[in-house]
């Protein structure tokens, strides 16, 4: 198991747009987790995507009393083919169980990883559509595991 996670790290414009929706103490809104502490096979498979641009579409806002997030409907790798107008962008998916999402904010002392349970039983759910852009990256944990 590798000590870190793969994520689509949102660009500054996308972060700003997502973070404007925050209503709780700790504001996140900066990434979409793809694989958390991946095994070696997954690590090696995903490593080739580091630095690739990813466009993502979200279609829902979900929240409970502790956390709020956007539900990511689709993600696509982009690159030269897309820039040249070729519509063969490669669909990109979350590897970990649970739904791809962008944690917007959460209450202090609450682990943002708990967003997965919020998606199965949210107290608030509404359609909210948007697009974000980012870069696929590996984020290592510091020595404290965060």
C-alpha positions, 0 to 999 in steps of 0.5 A: 500500500502506498502512503498517499492518494491519486486525485484530480487537483482542481485548477484555481478557477475551479477551486474558487467556483466550488469554494463559493458554495461552502457553508461550513467551517473547514473549506475544501473544494480543491480535488476529486479523490481517485484512489486512496492509499492504492495497492502497488498494482493500482499505483503503477496503473495510475502513475502514467496519468500524472500531469494529464488534464481532466475535465469533470462534470458535477450534477448534484449537491448533497449534504448533511449536518456535517459535510457538503459535496458535489456529486461528480457525474463524469470525468474525461482526460483531455489533451491534444486530441480534444484541443484539436476538436477530436471528441475521443476524450477518454472517460476517467473513473474513480478507482476506490469504492464510492462515488466520485465527489468534490468535498466542498466543506465540513464541520470542524473535527469531521473527517472529509473521508466521511463524505462517502457515507453522506452520499448513501443517505444525505439529508439534503440533495438537489440538482446543481450542474457545473464543470471543473478542470484539474490535473491528475496528480499523486499527493503523498501524506506527510509523516503524520498521515495527512 
